[in-house]
Amino acid sequence: MTSHGQHERMHGLRFARKEIAKMIPEHELYVEPFAGHAWVMHELEPKKAVVGDVVCKNLEWIEKHHKPKGDITYKCQDWRKTVQETDSPNTFFLFDPPWVGKGASRECPLAYKGNCQDYRKEVIETAKRLQGKSIITLGDHPENKEMLCQPPFKCKELNIAHGKLHFKYLVGKNF
């Protein structure tokens, strides 16, 4: 079975966490402004992290199920505020914004007000201006490649098989 959206969002980065964790450079602070279930943070077990999400229940789920080690700060707030509060040359950001568009399992969640196409562009533009390093993950679709795979980003397609499921991700790095 091939999946282009439904299963990716249902599982977030759960099955891609090991591959993505290998791509992450040295850093002092790990930040996930769209935490979801923070699968990559759980894989890394950073000494210091900030995880944010406008869906506060996601942060409660992380605390209950992952029991993270290290100094973890939870922020139930807009991703922009999380970025503004944490950006520095020693910060690493993992952006896994809500997936929408062709093949996605749902439209823009109500918590993320506005047009998600423009929303993804805003995340990409924000990441270009960061002092820190970042990875952005999106669904592996032509429209996302066109938006993300431009300098300063280097893109990689990530295909993950898990049982009968197949997950396709587009990973853009600014380092």
C-alpha positions as a LaTeX table, in Angstrom:
\begin{tabular}{lrrr}
\hline
Residue & $x$ (\AA) & $y$ (\AA) & $z$ (\AA) \\
\hline
Met1 & 0.00 & 0.00 & 0.00 \\
Thr2 & 1.34 & 3.41 & $-0.91$ \\
Ser3 & 0.37 & 6.44 & 1.11 \\
His4 & 0.83 & 10.08 & 0.19 \\
Gly5 & $-0.78$ & 11.78 & 3.13 \\
Gln6 & $-3.26$ & 9.99 & 5.29 \\
His7 & $-0.83$ & 7.66 & 7.01 \\
Glu8 & 1.98 & 10.21 & 7.17 \\
Arg9 & $-0.18$ & 12.62 & 9.19 \\
Met10 & $-1.69$ & 9.87 & 11.27 \\
His11 & 1.81 & 8.82 & 12.35 \\
Gly12 & 3.63 & 12.15 & 11.87 \\
Leu13 & 7.34 & 11.43 & 11.77 \\
Arg14 & 7.04 & 8.27 & 13.88 \\
Phe15 & 8.52 & 5.94 & 11.27 \\
Ala16 & 10.97 & 8.49 & 9.85 \\
Arg17 & 12.36 & 9.60 & 13.22 \\
Lys18 & 15.55 & 7.52 & 13.11 \\
Glu19 & 16.49 & 8.74 & 9.61 \\
Ile20 & 15.73 & 12.36 & 10.43 \\
Ala21 & 17.58 & 12.18 & 13.75 \\
Lys22 & 20.73 & 11.09 & 11.85 \\
Met23 & 20.56 & 14.31 & 9.79 \\
Ile24 & 20.52 & 16.67 & 12.77 \\
Pro25 & 23.77 & 18.56 & 13.47 \\
Glu26 & 25.30 & 19.38 & 16.86 \\
His27 & 23.28 & 21.95 & 18.78 \\
Glu28 & 22.73 & 23.29 & 22.28 \\
Leu29 & 18.96 & 23.71 & 22.01 \\
Tyr30 & 16.52 & 21.53 & 20.07 \\
Val31 & 13.23 & 23.20 & 19.07 \\
Glu32 & 10.10 & 21.72 & 17.51 \\
Pro33 & 7.58 & 24.55 & 16.93 \\
Phe34 & 4.97 & 22.06 & 15.57 \\
Ala35 & 5.50 & 19.30 & 18.11 \\
Gly36 & 2.68 & 16.94 & 17.22 \\
His37 & 3.88 & 13.84 & 19.08 \\
Ala38 & 7.57 & 14.93 & 18.95 \\
Trp39 & 8.79 & 11.58 & 17.62 \\
Val40 & 12.19 & 12.94 & 16.56 \\
Met41 & 12.79 & 14.62 & 19.92 \\
His42 & 12.02 & 11.33 & 21.61 \\
Glu43 & 14.57 & 9.59 & 19.35 \\
Leu44 & 17.28 & 12.20 & 20.03 \\
Glu45 & 16.71 & 12.65 & 23.77 \\
Pro46 & 18.25 & 16.16 & 23.73 \\
Lys47 & 19.72 & 17.66 & 26.89 \\
Lys48 & 17.70 & 20.84 & 26.34 \\
Ala49 & 14.59 & 21.27 & 24.19 \\
Val50 & 11.59 & 23.48 & 23.57 \\
Val51 & 8.52 & 21.86 & 22.08 \\
Gly52 & 5.61 & 23.98 & 21.03 \\
Asp53 & 2.21 & 23.46 & 19.49 \\
Val54 & $-1.06$ & 25.39 & 19.38 \\
Val55 & $-2.81$ & 22.11 & 20.15 \\
Cys56 & $-2.08$ & 21.84 & 23.88 \\
Lys57 & $-3.31$ & 18.22 & 24.01 \\
Asn58 & $-0.31$ & 17.24 & 21.85 \\
Leu59 & 2.06 & 18.55 & 24.52 \\
Glu60 & 0.17 & 16.70 & 27.25 \\
Trp61 & 0.44 & 13.51 & 25.17 \\
Ile62 & 4.22 & 13.94 & 24.84 \\
Glu63 & 4.68 & 14.35 & 28.59 \\
Lys64 & 2.48 & 11.36 & 29.35 \\
His65 & 3.78 & 8.90 & 26.73 \\
His66 & 7.40 & 9.84 & 26.00 \\
Lys67 & 8.52 & 10.82 & 29.50 \\
Pro68 & 11.35 & 12.84 & 27.96 \\
Lys69 & 14.73 & 13.06 & 29.64 \\
Gly70 & 16.59 & 16.34 & 29.84 \\
Asp71 & 15.43 & 19.91 & 30.31 \\
Ile72 & 12.24 & 20.10 & 28.22 \\
Thr73 & 10.09 & 23.23 & 28.05 \\
Tyr74 & 6.55 & 22.95 & 26.68 \\
Lys75 & 4.95 & 25.97 & 24.99 \\
Cys76 & 1.30 & 25.93 & 24.00 \\
Gln77 & 1.53 & 28.81 & 21.56 \\
Asp78 & 1.85 & 29.85 & 17.94 \\
Trp79 & 4.95 & 28.50 & 16.16 \\
Arg80 & 6.13 & 32.03 & 15.30 \\
Lys81 & 6.41 & 32.95 & 18.98 \\
Thr82 & 8.32 & 29.75 & 19.74 \\
Val83 & 10.80 & 30.54 & 16.95 \\
Gln84 & 11.17 & 34.17 & 18.04 \\
Glu85 & 11.87 & 33.16 & 21.65 \\
Thr86 & 14.46 & 30.48 & 20.84 \\
Asp87 & 16.42 & 31.45 & 17.70 \\
Ser88 & 20.19 & 31.60 & 18.20 \\
Pro89 & 23.27 & 30.31 & 16.36 \\
Asn90 & 23.27 & 27.25 & 18.68 \\
Thr91 & 19.62 & 26.32 & 18.10 \\
Phe92 & 18.39 & 23.53 & 15.86 \\
Phe93 & 14.79 & 23.70 & 14.58 \\
Leu94 & 12.72 & 20.81 & 13.27 \\
Phe95 & 9.72 & 22.17 & 11.36 \\
Asp96 & 7.05 & 19.58 & 10.61 \\
Pro97 & 4.09 & 21.83 & 9.78 \\
Pro98 & 0.62 & 20.45 & 9.05 \\
Trp99 & 0.51 & 18.84 & 5.62 \\
Val100 & $-2.11$ & 19.97 & 3.16 \\
Gly101 & $-2.54$ & 20.01 & $-0.58$ \\
Lys102 & $-2.52$ & 17.14 & $-3.05$ \\
Gly103 & $-2.51$ & 13.82 & $-1.27$ \\
Ala104 & $-2.83$ & 15.26 & 2.23 \\
Ser105 & $-5.36$ & 13.69 & 4.54 \\
Arg106 & $-7.01$ & 16.91 & 5.64 \\
Glu107 & $-7.38$ & 20.61 & 5.05 \\
Cys108 & $-5.67$ & 23.26 & 7.12 \\
Pro109 & $-6.57$ & 22.60 & 10.79 \\
Leu110 & $-8.67$ & 25.35 & 12.35 \\
Ala111 & $-5.98$ & 25.97 & 14.96 \\
Tyr112 & $-3.65$ & 27.06 & 12.13 \\
Lys113 & $-5.68$ & 30.00 & 10.85 \\
Gly114 & $-5.28$ & 31.00 & 7.22 \\
Asn115 & $-4.32$ & 29.45 & 3.92 \\
Cys116 & $-1.96$ & 26.53 & 4.52 \\
Gln117 & $-0.26$ & 26.93 & 1.15 \\
Asp118 & 0.80 & 30.42 & 2.23 \\
Tyr119 & 1.44 & 29.00 & 5.71 \\
Arg120 & 4.04 & 26.54 & 4.40 \\
Lys121 & 5.67 & 29.36 & 2.47 \\
Glu122 & 5.85 & 31.39 & 5.67 \\
Val123 & 7.58 & 28.53 & 7.49 \\
Ile124 & 10.12 & 28.24 & 4.65 \\
Glu125 & 10.74 & 32.00 & 4.55 \\
Thr126 & 11.14 & 32.08 & 8.35 \\
Ala127 & 13.65 & 29.23 & 8.24 \\
Lys128 & 15.71 & 31.12 & 5.65 \\
Arg129 & 16.21 & 33.98 & 8.14 \\
Leu130 & 17.11 & 31.88 & 11.18 \\
Gln131 & 20.38 & 32.22 & 13.04 \\
Gly132 & 20.13 & 28.51 & 13.86 \\
Lys133 & 20.04 & 25.47 & 11.61 \\
Ser134 & 16.84 & 23.76 & 10.54 \\
Ile135 & 15.13 & 20.89 & 8.82 \\
Ile136 & 11.67 & 21.24 & 7.27 \\
Thr137 & 9.61 & 18.13 & 6.50 \\
Leu138 & 6.72 & 18.16 & 4.03 \\
Gly139 & 4.86 & 15.60 & 1.96 \\
Asp140 & 6.84 & 14.49 & $-1.10$ \\
His141 & 4.74 & 16.28 & $-3.73$ \\
Pro142 & 5.80 & 18.42 & $-6.72$ \\
Glu143 & 4.23 & 21.60 & $-5.27$ \\
Asn144 & 6.23 & 21.17 & $-2.05$ \\
Lys145 & 9.45 & 20.50 & $-3.97$ \\
Glu146 & 8.93 & 23.71 & $-5.91$ \\
Met147 & 8.50 & 25.69 & $-2.68$ \\
Leu148 & 11.16 & 24.05 & $-0.53$ \\
Cys149 & 13.96 & 22.88 & $-2.79$ \\
Gln150 & 15.45 & 26.31 & $-3.46$ \\
Pro151 & 18.64 & 27.77 & $-1.93$ \\
Pro152 & 19.54 & 27.78 & 0.90 \\
Phe153 & 17.75 & 24.43 & 1.28 \\
Lys154 & 19.14 & 21.11 & 0.15 \\
Cys155 & 16.37 & 18.55 & $-0.28$ \\
Lys156 & 16.24 & 14.83 & 0.11 \\
Glu157 & 13.37 & 12.45 & $-0.58$ \\
Leu158 & 12.88 & 10.03 & 2.25 \\
Asn159 & 10.99 & 6.80 & 1.59 \\
Ile160 & 10.17 & 4.68 & 4.63 \\
Ala161 & 8.53 & 1.27 & 4.51 \\
His162 & 6.79 & $-0.02$ & 7.61 \\
Gly163 & 5.03 & $-3.31$ & 7.09 \\
Lys164 & 2.57 & $-2.80$ & 4.24 \\
Leu165 & 2.68 & 0.98 & 4.60 \\
His166 & 4.95 & 3.26 & 2.58 \\
Phe167 & 5.70 & 6.78 & 3.75 \\
Lys168 & 7.13 & 9.51 & 1.49 \\
Tyr169 & 8.67 & 12.63 & 2.94 \\
Leu170 & 10.50 & 15.63 & 1.54 \\
Val171 & 13.25 & 16.84 & 3.86 \\
Gly172 & 14.84 & 20.27 & 3.36 \\
Lys173 & 17.98 & 21.32 & 5.32 \\
Asn174 & 19.39 & 24.85 & 5.51 \\
Phe175 & 22.91 & 23.68 & 6.41 \\
\hline
\end{tabular}
